[in-house]
Amino acid sequence: AQSVTQLDSQVPVFEEAPVELRCNYSSSVSVYLFWYVQYPNQGLQLLLKYLSGSTLVKGINGFEAEFNKSQTSFHLRKPSVHISDTAEYFCAVSVAITFGGYNKLIFGAGTRLAVHP
Amino acid sequence: GAVVSQHPSRVICKSGTSVKIECRSLDFQATTMFWYRQFPKQSLMLMATSNEGSKATYEQGVEKDKFLINHASLTLSTLTVTSAHPEDSSFYICSARADRVGTEAFFGQGTRLTVV
């Protein structure tokens, strides 16, 4: 079964420092991978996605992620964070439902990024 | 990106009553909609998937009779929490996708349900 593991529940970092949020997935088939951000009491906003092609994916707000098939990882990075980046970040994998004709998203447990001045 | 509107954003209801939450895709037709539940400081738990014109597919452990899902049109899905109890208090989020095997889903703003 497919699953997503986010290795860090919380990541504290100082403003303007670089950050990496780790994500590993397990899947026996081709996957689509996503990173979402959630601000308090709000829904999820897509940061970036990997469908195919270049393994380095650039997203909104200066974030990027690299798909590494051999390590089954999709880590999120930003070279310089801002206070406004403080939020919950979720990694997700899109899973095809056999005989269902649709895909569903499986989410990791989330990583709380706390940016301090 | 596409817009998904979820209403209400907050609702407080008495124990034993039913609550309906609406999820609308405003600028696209949503063939597939998903309902999630999120407990404080936890991830999203998929409750069910609904495809327009079909019965919803519930995840294991989710009570079909308690969480009624209707996807009657390509722009609207509803989740009704029947006979709500305090343990049903949670944050409910819907998402919608334009086609069954598409890759990107758009999320509503979420509904904070408090049962007193």
Interface residues (C-beta under 8 A of the other chain):
Chain A: Y32 F34 Y36 N41 Q42 G43 L44 Q45 L46 K49 L51 F90 S94 A96 I97 G100 G101 Y102 N103 K104 L105 I106 F107 G108 A109 G110 R112
Chain B: G1 V4 Q6 T32 F34 K41 Q42 S43 L44 L46 T49 N51 T57 F91 I93 S95 R100 V101 G102 T103 E104 A105 F106 F107 G108 Q109 G110 R112
